[in-house]
Amino acid sequence: MDKTSLSTSDSSAPAEELEQRSADSFRIRQPRHRLNPRFILWRTLNTFFWAIGVIGVFVTLYAIFPSIRTWLGPITWVAAGVFVVNLLFMPTYRYLVHRWETTDQMVYALSGWISREWRIVPISRIQSIDTLQGPLERALRLATIKVITASSEGSVKIEGLDAEVAREAVRHLNEITQNTPGDAT
């Protein structure tokens, strides 16, 4: 991805075109950028490790306590079925749905699986910008950006970004927020 595409400003454009772009940037629209394709592997591995842990606990309890086998057996099979569906479909579907974008005025994020969540945060409302990387994300060279606002409901989390793209996006957002007037409340 071209790092300059993180911003919508273009100083060489005529003033009328910039005004139109500025007005267009506030329109509700689908964010422009997809996540990194390694997001699919990351989500698949996360789900796999959760499945091993949860099913492992159920099987251990099943083996230790004979009195709970009648109801724990069916629960274990249902949980296994849910994890299989999650492993086969969820990572790819989320990759196809999730989008993100930062402009000089807003941060856009579209995410979800069963329900979709669309977040648009004005730059003037941003209080902090965090980059998160768990061990699996580091191994896959991925990162998560968390944009925090004064409202607990207004925060945005963008998972599955290439680590370098995430660094550039955070740099861009930090630069813009430092130059944006407002009290971020």
Backbone hydrogen bonds, N-H to C=O, Kabsch-Sander energy under -0.5 kcal/mol:
donor,donor_aa,acceptor,acceptor_aa,energy
5,S,2,D,-1.8
6,L,3,K,-1.3
7,S,4,T,-1.2
13,A,10,D,-1.4
18,L,14,P,-2.1
19,E,15,A,-2.5
20,Q,16,E,-2.3
21,R,17,E,-2.8
22,S,18,L,-2.8
23,A,19,E,-2.3
24,D,20,Q,-2.7
25,S,21,R,-2.2
26,F,22,S,-0.5
26,F,23,A,-0.9
27,R,24,D,-1.4
29,R,27,R,-0.5
33,H,100,W,-2.3
35,L,98,H,-0.5
36,N,160,G,-2.6
39,F,36,N,-2.5
40,I,37,P,-1.5
41,L,37,P,-0.6
42,W,38,R,-2.5
43,R,39,F,-2.9
44,T,40,I,-2.3
45,L,41,L,-2.8
46,N,42,W,-2.5
47,T,43,R,-2.5
48,F,44,T,-2.5
49,F,45,L,-2.6
50,W,46,N,-2.1
51,A,47,T,-2.6
52,I,48,F,-2.6
53,G,49,F,-2.1
54,V,50,W,-2.9
55,I,51,A,-2.6
56,G,52,I,-1.9
57,V,53,G,-2.0
58,F,54,V,-2.2
59,V,55,I,-2.8
60,T,56,G,-2.3
61,L,57,V,-2.7
62,Y,58,F,-2.5
63,A,59,V,-2.2
64,I,60,T,-2.1
65,F,61,L,-2.5
68,I,65,F,-1.4
69,R,66,P,-1.1
71,W,68,I,-0.6
72,L,68,I,-2.6
73,G,69,R,-1.9
75,I,71,W,-1.2
76,T,72,L,-2.6
77,W,73,G,-2.1
78,V,74,P,-2.5
79,A,75,I,-2.7
80,A,76,T,-2.5
81,G,77,W,-2.2
82,V,78,V,-2.4
83,F,79,A,-2.4
84,V,80,A,-2.3
85,V,81,G,-2.2
86,N,82,V,-2.5
87,L,83,F,-2.8
88,L,84,V,-2.4
89,F,85,V,-2.5
90,M,85,V,-0.8
90,M,86,N,-0.5
93,Y,89,F,-2.5
94,R,90,M,-2.8
95,Y,91,P,-2.0
96,L,92,T,-2.2
97,V,93,Y,-1.6
98,H,94,R,-3.2
99,R,110,L,-2.1
100,W,33,H,-2.0
101,E,108,Y,-2.0
103,T,106,M,-3.0
107,V,121,V,-1.9
108,Y,101,E,-3.2
109,A,119,R,-2.4
110,L,99,R,-2.4
111,S,117,E,-2.5
113,W,115,S,-1.0
117,E,111,S,-3.2
119,R,109,A,-3.3
119,R,117,E,-0.6
121,V,107,V,-2.6
123,I,105,Q,-2.8
125,R,122,P,-1.8
126,I,123,I,-1.5
127,Q,148,I,-3.4
128,S,148,I,-1.7
130,D,146,K,-3.1
132,L,144,T,-3.4
138,R,134,G,-2.6
139,A,135,P,-2.2
140,L,136,L,-1.7
141,R,138,R,-1.1
142,L,137,E,-3.1
143,A,161,L,-2.2
144,T,132,L,-2.7
145,I,158,I,-2.4
146,K,130,D,-3.0
147,V,145,I,-0.5
147,V,156,V,-3.0
148,I,128,S,-3.0
148,I,146,K,-0.6
149,T,151,S,-0.5
150,A,125,R,-0.7
154,G,151,S,-1.0
156,V,147,V,-2.7
158,I,145,I,-3.2
159,E,157,K,-0.6
161,L,143,A,-2.3
163,A,141,R,-2.2
166,A,162,D,-2.7
167,R,163,A,-2.2
168,E,164,E,-2.2
169,A,165,V,-2.6
170,V,166,A,-2.6
171,R,167,R,-2.4
172,H,168,E,-2.6
173,L,169,A,-2.8
174,N,170,V,-2.8
175,E,171,R,-2.4
176,I,172,H,-2.3
177,T,173,L,-2.9
178,Q,174,N,-1.9
179,N,175,E,-1.0
180,T,177,T,-0.9
184,A,124,S,-0.9
